[in-house]
Amino acid sequence: MTEEVWSALNGQIFGVWFLIGAALVFWMQAGFAMVEAGFTRAKNAGNIIMKNLMDFCIGTVVFILIGFSLLLGEDLLGLIGKPGFDIFTSYAAFDWSNFVFNLVFCATTATIVSGAMAERTKFLSYCIYSAVISALIYPIEAHWIWGGGWLAQMGFHDFAGSCAIHMVGGISALIGAKILGPRMGKFGRDKSGKITQVNAFPGHNLPLGALGVFILWLGWYGFNGAAATSLEQLGSIFVTTTIAPAVATVTCMIFTWVKYGKPDVSMCLNASLAGLVAITAPCDVTDALGSIVIGAVAGVLVVFGVWALDYKLRIDDPVGAVAVHCLNGIWGTVAVGLFATTAAPGNDTYVGLFYGGGVSLLALQMLGMLSVILWTAVTITITFLVIKKTVGLRASQEEEITGLDATEHGLPSAYADFAPTTSLTSLPEENAYPEPAASKAHVDESAPAQAVTRIRTAPESRMKLSNVTILCNQAKFEDLKTAMNRIGVTGMTVTQVLGCGIQKGKTEYYRGVPMAINLLPKVQVEIVVSKVPVAEVIDAAKKSLYTGHIGDGKIFVYDVENVVKVRTGEEGYDALQGEE
């Protein structure tokens, strides 16, 4: 009796954990959104957020209508599940938990594609191919693996989706990015059209990308562990899911440090995800040693993948989705056949090549992997080509330059406080804005009356006016301001800028791509002087900024023809004087 009670209780506990795991996988949508937004440019951040939102929402609709039944419906010849509408006709007996669990997995497959095709894909087109992935491509191959299809019948093993989810999403991303073409300016070409240079497009917010990686890592414990059936198995899955990404990240850090002279931040973030992808299929059948090897290979593989896409395949993948999900999805699927061991709790069936199991399991994993690749490649290629020929796949050049936030969604910026109030992408036609009638001019009656003189043509100034422009390091600005105040210069315009001198900065790398000109943050100070001698301003600036190192700054002096104070109409020297 006690065993029966314990068994029932254990079943209830793991039933609840199953749904908690599904919720964690749903939370991964936020992680994908943050990674993709952070690794791309600010002008497309809103578009990326919208796409990740619609992945799940559109996916839910089509999964209800067709996807779920194709995945888990009654098996038909090992190929598909029997289409049905049990969610509407037999709701009382419906498998609610499995529906939610497989739905969030389905959404993950679709969202992988958006990162590789970011910044230049029409939103409508994205909605269409996302729906096709969720309705047909993912459910059918997932049925082969998890729904009782022919691969499941043969013993193919993919516990949480290295093959069924990540590889499928990665293959779709690879083909989509190839058909779509690179972002404008990604590859430099000579006069014959031959690619001669790869240009880096640094992500606008790496902290946001890092937040996304940590969210994904947390969600992955549900991704890999939700289907565990015992506490021992769950604990082992947590161990392997922790070791592999950690080792992958350390490996990537060392590799990029040696190769590029400095550890690459964005590449290491990708490596964490690569290790998670690689361990997803074998997480329940491998041990700590196997996880270490799987992670180490993933850490190198992700760097190779990013390099290969840029320099060999000439495919533009802004976030590294292909390297992370496609290559490491393949690696994780193969790793089952190499590192499976009966030492893993709950595994008494699968033994890999390196643990004395021979090549049979490895051969089966290869067969399943190639079959899923073929299915995905054919169906997604057809999908993309049909979209390209009908509604169009790629945004226009003007839309890409302006940013998809503005053109697709009417957002001036995803960061409203930093958005310009006017657009510089087009100019109004001549006389597009009529002069306001004098009678309708606004008068602020609360302001004291001022004697306003008529604006005249610039007279010959009583004293020479000069513009002194100073470029300096941010750290020295306070010293400069103090020096200017000391000699009586109180008015200045300060701007934070990016730039470099003739040295072009120090060559740096972003995701393995050298940045030809390293633009460094500087402060630009503009001072118009009249009373204080220019030579005195220059001398004070030089003394306050000097360190003896390259990058101390430069000083430019220009003649100023005239100055007009708008409020009073004063001009020249008088316009620069303060109020008495």
C-alpha positions in Angstrom: 0.0 0.0 0.0 2.8 2.3 0.9 4.5 1.7 -2.4 1.3 2.5 -4.3 0.9 5.8 -2.4 4.5 6.7 -3.0 4.2 5.8 -6.7 1.1 8.0 -7.1 2.7 10.8 -5.2 5.8 10.6 -7.3 3.8 10.7 -10.4 2.0 13.8 -9.3 5.2 15.5 -8.4 6.8 14.9 -11.7 3.6 15.8 -13.5 3.8 19.2 -11.8 7.5 19.5 -12.6 6.7 18.7 -16.3 4.5 21.8 -16.5 7.0 23.9 -14.6 9.6 22.8 -17.1 7.2 23.8 -19.9 6.9 27.3 -18.3 10.7 27.5 -18.1 10.9 26.7 -21.9 8.3 29.4 -22.6 10.5 31.8 -20.6 13.3 31.1 -23.1 11.4 33.2 -25.6 12.4 36.2 -23.6 16.0 35.0 -23.7 16.0 34.6 -27.5 14.4 38.0 -27.8 17.1 39.6 -25.7 20.0 37.8 -27.4 18.8 38.7 -30.8 18.0 42.3 -29.9 21.3 42.8 -28.2 23.4 41.3 -31.0 21.8 43.5 -33.7 21.5 47.2 -34.2 19.2 49.5 -32.2 17.1 50.5 -35.2 15.7 46.9 -35.5 15.2 46.1 -31.8 11.5 46.6 -31.8 11.1 44.5 -34.9 13.0 41.6 -33.3 10.9 41.8 -30.1 7.7 41.7 -32.2 9.0 38.7 -34.2 9.8 36.8 -31.0 6.4 37.6 -29.6 4.6 36.4 -32.8 6.7 33.2 -32.9 4.8 32.0 -29.9 1.4 33.6 -30.7 1.2 32.5 -34.3 2.7 29.1 -33.4 0.0 28.6 -30.8 -2.8 29.2 -33.4 -1.4 26.8 -36.0 -0.3 24.2 -33.4 -3.9 24.1 -32.2 -5.3 23.7 -35.7 -2.9 21.2 -37.2 0.6 21.0 -35.6 -0.3 19.1 -32.4 -2.2 16.3 -34.1 0.5 15.9 -36.7 3.0 15.4 -33.9 1.2 13.3 -31.3 -1.9 12.0 -33.2 -2.4 8.3 -34.0 0.6 7.2 -36.0 0.1 6.8 -39.7 2.8 4.6 -41.4 5.5 6.0 -39.1 5.3 9.3 -41.0 2.7 11.6 -39.5 0.2 11.7 -36.7 -3.4 11.5 -37.7 -4.9 15.0 -38.1 -7.7 15.7 -35.6 -9.4 18.3 -33.5 -9.6 16.5 -30.1 -8.9 19.9 -28.4 -12.3 21.0 -29.6 -14.2 17.7 -29.7 -12.9 15.8 -26.6 -11.6 18.5 -24.3 -12.4 16.6 -21.1 -10.1 13.8 -22.2 -7.5 16.0 -23.9 -3.8 15.6 -23.1 -3.4 19.2 -21.8 0.1 18.8 -20.4 1.6 17.3 -23.5 0.0 20.0 -25.6 1.5 22.9 -23.7 4.9 21.2 -23.4 5.2 20.5 -27.1 3.8 23.9 -28.0 6.7 25.7 -26.2 9.2 23.4 -27.9 7.6 24.2 -31.3 7.9 27.9 -30.7 11.6 27.5 -29.8 12.2 25.9 -33.2 10.6 28.8 -35.1 12.4 31.6 -33.1 15.9 30.3 -33.9 15.4 31.3 -37.5 14.7 35.0 -36.8 18.2 35.8 -35.5 20.0 34.6 -38.6 17.6 36.6 -40.9 17.4 39.7 -38.7 17.6 43.3 -39.9 16.5 42.7 -43.5 13.4 40.4 -43.5 9.9 41.6 -44.2 7.7 41.2 -41.1 4.8 39.6 -43.1 7.2 37.1 -44.7 8.5 36.2 -41.3 5.0 35.6 -40.0 4.3 33.2 -42.9 7.4 31.1 -42.6 7.1 31.0 -38.8 3.6 29.6 -39.2 4.8 27.0 -41.7 7.5 25.8 -39.4 5.1 25.5 -36.5 2.3 23.9 -38.5 4.1 21.4 -40.7 7.9 21.2 -40.7 8.5 20.8 -36.9 5.5 18.6 -36.1 6.2 16.0 -38.7 9.9 15.5 -38.0 9.1 15.6 -34.3 6.6 12.9 -34.8 9.3 10.7 -36.2 11.4 11.2 -33.1 8.9 11.6 -30.2 5.5 10.8 -31.6 5.9 7.1 -32.3 7.2 7.6 -35.8 9.7 5.5 -37.7 12.8 6.9 -36.0 11.3 6.3 -32.6 10.5 2.7 -33.6 14.1 2.2 -34.6 15.5 3.5 -31.3 16.8 6.9 -32.3 17.6 9.0 -29.3 17.1 12.8 -28.9 16.1 13.4 -25.3 15.3 17.1 -25.5 15.8 18.3 -29.1 19.4 18.8 -30.3 18.1 17.3 -33.6 14.4 17.8 -33.6 14.5 21.5 -32.4 17.9 23.1 -32.7 19.3 21.5 -35.8 15.9 22.0 -37.6 15.9 25.7 -36.6 19.6 26.0 -37.5 19.1 24.4 -40.9 16.2 26.7 -41.6 18.2 29.7 -40.5 21.1 28.7 -42.8 19.0 28.3 -45.9 16.9 31.4 -45.1 20.0 33.6 -44.6 21.5 32.3 -47.8 18.4 33.0 -49.9 17.9 36.3 -48.2 21.4 37.6 -48.8 23.7 39.6 -46.5 22.9 42.9 -44.9 24.0 46.0 -46.8 27.7 46.6 -46.2 28.4 43.3 -44.6 30.8 42.2 -47.4 33.1 44.6 -49.2 33.6 44.0 -52.9 36.1 45.1 -55.5 35.3 46.5 -58.9 34.6 43.0 -60.3 32.1 42.2 -57.6 34.4 39.8 -55.8 34.1 39.8 -52.0 37.4 41.1 -50.5 36.4 42.2 -47.0 34.2 41.1 -44.2 32.8 44.0 -42.1 31.8 43.7 -38.5 28.4 45.0 -37.3 28.7 45.1 -33.5 25.6 44.5 -31.5 24.2 47.6 -30.0 23.7 46.2 -26.5 25.9 43.3 -25.3 24.5 43.5 -21.7 21.1 42.9 -23.1 22.5 39.9 -25.1 24.2 38.6 -21.9 20.9 38.8 -20.0 19.3 36.8 -22.8 22.0 34.1 -22.5 21.4 33.8 -18.7 17.7 33.6 -19.2 18.2 30.9 -21.8 20.6 29.0 -19.5 18.0 29.0 -16.7 15.2 28.0 -19.1 17.4 25.1 -20.3 17.1 23.3 -17.0 13.4 22.9 -17.9 14.1 22.3 -21.6 16.3 19.3 -20.8 15.0 18.2 -17.4 11.2 18.5 -17.8 10.8 15.0 -19.1 12.8 13.3 -16.3 11.0 10.5 -14.6 13.1 10.2 -11.4 14.9 12.4 -9.0 18.2 10.7 -9.8 17.7 11.2 -13.5 16.7 14.8 -13.0 19.8 15.5 -10.9 22.1 13.9 -13.5 20.5 16.0 -16.3 21.1 19.2 -14.2 24.7 18.2 -13.9 25.3 17.6 -17.6 23.3 20.7 -18.5 25.6 22.7 -16.3 29.0 21.2 -17.2 28.7 21.3 -21.0 28.0 25.1 -21.5 30.5 26.0 -18.8 33.3 24.0 -20.5 32.2 25.3 -23.9 32.5 28.9 -22.7 35.9 28.4 -21.1 37.2 26.7 -24.2 35.9 29.5 -26.4 37.4 32.2 -24.1 40.9 30.5 -24.3 40.6 29.9 -28.1 39.6 33.5 -29.0 42.2 34.9 -26.5 44.9 33.0 -28.3 43.6 33.6 -31.8 42.6 37.3 -31.6 44.7 38.5 -28.7 41.7 39.2 -26.4 38.8 37.0 -25.2 35.7 37.7 -27.4 32.7 38.6 -25.3 29.9 38.0 -27.9 31.6 34.7 -29.0 31.7 33.5 -25.4 28.1 34.2 -25.0 27.4 32.2 -28.1 29.6 29.4 -26.7 27.4 29.1 -23.6 24.4 28.5 -25.9 26.4 26.2 -28.1 27.3 24.0 -25.1 23.6 23.9 -24.1 22.5 22.9 -27.6 25.1 20.2 -27.8 24.2 18.6 -24.5 20.4 18.7 -25.2 20.2 15.3 -27.0 22.5 13.3 -24.8 21.8 15.0 -21.4 20.1 11.9 -20.0 22.5 9.3 -21.2 25.9 10.7 -20.7 28.1 11.3 -17.6 30.3 14.2 -16.4 33.3 13.2 -18.6 31.2 12.9 -21.7 29.7 16.4 -20.9 33.1 17.9 -20.6 34.2 16.6 -24.1 30.9 17.6 -25.6 31.2 21.1 -24.2 34.8 21.5 -25.3 34.0 20.6 -28.8 31.0 22.9 -28.9 33.2 25.8 -27.7 35.6 25.4 -30.7 32.8 24.5 -33.1 30.9 27.7 -32.5 34.0 29.8 -33.3 34.7 27.8 -36.5 31.0 28.1 -37.5 31.0 31.9 -37.3 34.3 32.1 -39.2 33.1 29.7 -41.9 29.9 31.6 -42.5 31.7 34.9 -42.9 34.8 33.9 -44.8 33.9 30.7 -46.7 30.1 30.5 -47.2 29.7 34.3 -47.3 26.4 34.0 -45.4 25.4 36.8 -43.0 24.2 35.6 -39.6 24.0 38.5 -37.2 23.6 36.5 -34.0 25.4 33.3 -34.8 22.3 31.1 -34.9 23.7 28.7 -37.5 26.9 28.1 -35.6 25.1 27.7 -32.3 22.0 25.7 -33.3 22.8 24.0 -36.6 26.4 22.9 -36.1 26.0 22.1 -32.4 22.6 20.5 -33.0 24.3 18.1 -35.4 27.2 17.6 -32.9 24.8 16.9 -30.0 22.9 14.3 -32.1 26.1 12.5 -33.0 27.4 12.7 -29.4 24.7 10.4 -28.3 26.2 7.6 -30.4 29.7 8.4 -28.9 29.1 9.2 -25.2 26.0 7.3 -24.1 26.6 5.2 -21.0 24.6 3.1 -18.7 26.2 4.9 -15.8 23.6 7.7 -16.4 20.6 7.1 -14.1 17.6 5.6 -16.0 19.6 4.6 -19.0 20.0 0.8 -19.5 19.6 0.9 -23.3 22.0 3.2 -25.0 25.7 2.7 -25.1 27.9 4.9 -27.3 31.0 4.0 -29.2 33.5 5.4 -26.6 31.9 3.3 -23.9 32.0 0.0 -25.7 28.7 0.1 -27.5 30.0 -0.3 -31.0 28.9 1.7 -34.0 25.3 0.7 -34.2 23.9 3.5 -32.1 26.2 6.0 -33.9 24.9 4.8 -37.3 21.3 5.1 -36.2 21.9 8.7 -34.9 23.6 9.6 -38.2 20.6 8.1 -40.2 18.1 10.1 -38.1 20.1 13.2 -38.4 20.5 13.0 -42.2 16.8 12.2 -42.6 15.7 15.3 -40.6 18.2 17.5 -42.5 16.8 16.3 -45.8 13.2 16.9 -44.7 13.9 20.3 -43.3 16.1 21.5 -46.2 13.5 20.6 -48.8 10.4 21.9 -47.1 12.0 25.2 -45.8 13.6 25.9 -49.2 10.2 25.5 -50.9 8.7 27.8 -48.3 11.2 30.5 -48.7 11.1 30.4 -52.5 7.3 30.6 -52.6 7.4 33.6 -50.2 10.1 35.3 -52.2 8.1 34.9 -55.4 4.8 36.1 -53.9 4.9 38.6 -51.1 8.7 39.1 -51.2 11.2 38.0 -48.6 13.5 40.9 -48.1 12.9 44.5 -47.1 13.8 47.3 -49.5 17.2 49.1 -49.3 15.5 52.2 -47.9 13.7 50.1 -45.2 16.9 48.4 -44.3 18.8 51.7 -44.0 16.1 53.4 -42.0 15.6 50.4 -39.8 12.6 48.0 -39.6 11.4 49.5 -36.4 10.3 52.7 -38.3 9.3 51.2 -41.6 7.5 48.0 -40.4 6.0 49.1 -37.1 6.0 52.9 -37.1 8.4 53.1 -34.2 10.9 56.1 -34.3 13.0 53.9 -32.0 12.7 51.0 -29.5 14.5 53.5 -27.2 12.2 56.5 -27.4 14.2 58.8 -25.2 17.1 58.5 -27.6 15.1 58.8 -30.8 15.5 61.7 -33.1 12.4 63.8 -33.5 12.8 64.2 -37.2 13.8 61.8 -39.9 16.8 62.4 -42.1 16.0 59.7 -44.6 14.0 62.1 -46.8 13.8 65.8 -47.3 10.6 67.8 -47.7 9.9 69.3 -51.1 10.6 73.0 -51.6 7.9 75.1 -49.9 6.3 72.0 -48.4 5.8 73.9 -45.2 4.2 77.4 -45.6 5.4 80.3 -43.5 3.1 80.9 -40.5 0.9 84.0 -40.7 2.2 86.8 -38.5 -1.1 87.2 -36.8 -1.0 83.7 -35.5 2.4 83.9 -33.9 2.5 82.7 -30.3 3.2 85.3 -27.7 4.2 84.2 -24.2 2.6 86.9 -22.1 4.3 85.7 -18.9 7.7 86.6 -20.3 9.1 90.1 -19.6 9.2 92.4 -22.6 12.6 92.6 -24.3 13.9 95.2 -26.6 14.5 93.3 -29.9 16.6 94.9 -32.6 16.1 94.1 -36.2 18.5 91.4 -37.5 21.0 93.0 -39.7 23.6 91.6 -42.1 26.7 90.7 -40.2 28.6 93.9 -39.4 32.3 94.1 -39.0 32.8 93.0 -35.4 34.4 95.2 -32.9 36.4 92.2 -31.7 37.5 89.1 -33.5 35.4 86.0 -32.8 37.0 82.6 -32.9 35.6 79.0 -32.5 37.9 76.8 -30.6 37.0 73.1 -31.0 38.7 70.7 -28.7 38.7 66.9 -29.0 39.8 65.1 -25.9 39.5 62.0 -23.8 36.4 61.6 -21.7 38.5 61.2 -18.5 40.1 64.6 -19.0 37.0 66.7 -19.6 36.6 67.8 -16.0 40.2 69.0 -16.0 39.5 70.9 -19.2 36.3 72.5 -17.8 38.1 73.6 -14.7 40.9 75.2 -16.7 38.4 77.1 -18.9 36.6 78.4 -15.9 39.8 79.6 -14.4 40.6 81.8 -17.4 37.1 83.2 -17.7 35.6 80.9 -20.3 32.2 79.8 -19.1 30.2 79.1 -22.3 30.8 75.8 -24.1 29.0 73.2 -26.1 29.9 69.6 -25.2 29.2 66.5 -27.4 30.1 62.9 -26.9 31.5 61.6 -30.2 33.3 58.6 -31.7 36.4 59.0 -33.7 40.1 58.2 -34.3 43.2 60.0 -35.6 45.5 58.9 -38.4 46.6 55.9 -36.4 43.0 54.6 -36.9 43.0 53.3 -33.4 44.1 49.8 -32.4 42.9 46.9 -34.6 40.2 45.0 -32.7 38.1 42.0 -33.5 34.3 41.5 -33.2 33.2 37.8 -33.6 36.5 37.1 -35.3 36.1 40.0 -37.8 38.7 42.7 -37.7 37.3 46.2 -37.4 39.2 48.3 -39.9 38.8 51.6 -37.9 38.4 51.4 -34.2 36.3 54.4 -33.3 37.0 55.5 -29.8 34.7 57.5 -27.5 35.8 61.2 -27.3 34.4 64.5 -26.0 34.1 67.4 -28.4 34.1 70.8 -26.8 33.2 73.9 -28.8 34.0 77.3 -27.4 33.4 80.7 -29.2 35.7 83.2 -27.6 36.0 87.0 -28.0 37.2 88.6 -24.7 39.6 85.9 -23.8 42.6 85.6 -26.2 42.6 82.5 -28.3 46.2 81.8 -27.4 45.3 81.7 -23.7 42.5 79.3 -24.3 44.8 77.0 -26.3 47.5 77.1 -23.7 45.1 76.3 -20.9 43.6 73.4 -22.9 47.0 72.0 -23.7 48.2 72.1 -20.1 45.0 70.4 -18.8 44.9 67.6 -21.4 48.5 66.7 -21.8 49.6 63.2 -20.7 52.3 62.5 -23.3 50.4 59.5 -24.8 48.7 59.1 -28.1 45.1 60.2 -27.9 45.6 63.3 -25.8 43.4 65.1 -28.4 43.5 67.9 -30.9 42.5 71.6 -31.0 41.0 73.3 -34.0 40.6 77.1 -34.4 38.1 78.7 -36.9 37.1 82.2 -37.6 33.5 83.1 -36.8 31.8 85.5 -39.1 29.0 86.6 -36.7 26.9 85.5 -33.7 23.3 86.5 -33.2 21.5 86.2 -29.8 18.0 85.1 -30.8 16.2 86.6 -27.8 17.5 90.1 -28.0 18.9 90.4 -31.5 22.3 91.4 -30.3 25.2 90.5 -32.6 28.9 89.9 -32.6 30.8 90.6 -29.4 27.7 91.7 -27.6 25.8 88.5 -28.3 28.5 86.5 -26.4 28.3 88.6 -23.2 26.3 87.6 -20.2 23.5 89.5 -18.5 24.3 92.3 -16.0 
